[in-house]
């Protein structure tokens, strides 16, 4: 049994959806960030980074969204969550997921956790004010060149799709209109219809 640690509204949703797609057995454990459970001794013993997601497997703990998505895809090859037989397409998927993690998510975080990069309140405000522009630039790149449609890799659904779905869902809070990106918007609506997405959202709400 795999144990998946998450916090509602976090980037863990991408991995949660992939788990729901995979058919792998799992249980979910919710962490209450408002109460600091991510910094508890018990959780730090699982993930010393004090962040989510974390996936406890029978071989050990996997952290970081890109790594968890890759693990799930390879642990459940029959679910076809990655083009495992095509090294180039697999690399394209990983490049997209890396961009989500290293650029888009970091840009999003600047609007909420500026204290990671600066100490002055004025710096926090600058980051918040810049956020819509930066996120719009990221999604313009996705809209015009990275999303092949209907899925990120074209006709092939992959772990890149729940990751894009997650980040698309953050746009409103970043003061960016998803409707400005028609292809991304269509992808988001399509993903909402997938049973695994509905399952993951329901499990996060119920946990």
C-alpha positions, 0 to 999 in steps of 0.5 A: 500500500502506498501512502500519499501525504498532501495538503488541500490546494497544494501542488500535491493534487497533480500527483494525487490525480496521477495516483488515481489514474494509475490503479496503484493501491494508495491511501491519503493522509492530509496535513493541516498546514495552518496547524503546522503539521508539515513541521511536526516531528512525525512528518519530518521523519518522512519528509525532512523538507517539510513540504508536500507531496510525499509518497511512501512506497514499499521501497521508501519515500519519494518526494518532489512532484516531478519525481513522484509523477515519474515514479507513478508512471513507471510503477504502473506502466499498464496505465500508460501515463507516460510514453515509456517506450519513446525516449524522446517523448518521455523527455518532452514530458519530463521537460514540461513537468520540470518547467511546471516545477522550476518556473511556473510553481516558483513564479506562483509562490512569489506572490504568496511566500516572498519571504523565501527570497527577500526580507523587506515588505516592499519586496513582497509587494513588488513580487505580488504586483509582478505576479500576473505578468509573470504567470501570463508570460508562462502560460502564453508560452504553454498556450502557443508552444508547449500544449500540443492539444488536446493533451500536452503531448498531443493525443497521448495523455500523460502525467504532464496533464494533471500538472497543467490542470493544477497550475491552470486552476491557480490562475484565478488566484494569480489574477490571470484570466484562464479564458485568455488562453483558449487551448489551456482553458479547453484542456482544463475543462476536459480534465475536469471531466476525467473520473480520476480528477473527480476522484482525487478532488473528492478524496482531498475534500473528504480527507 
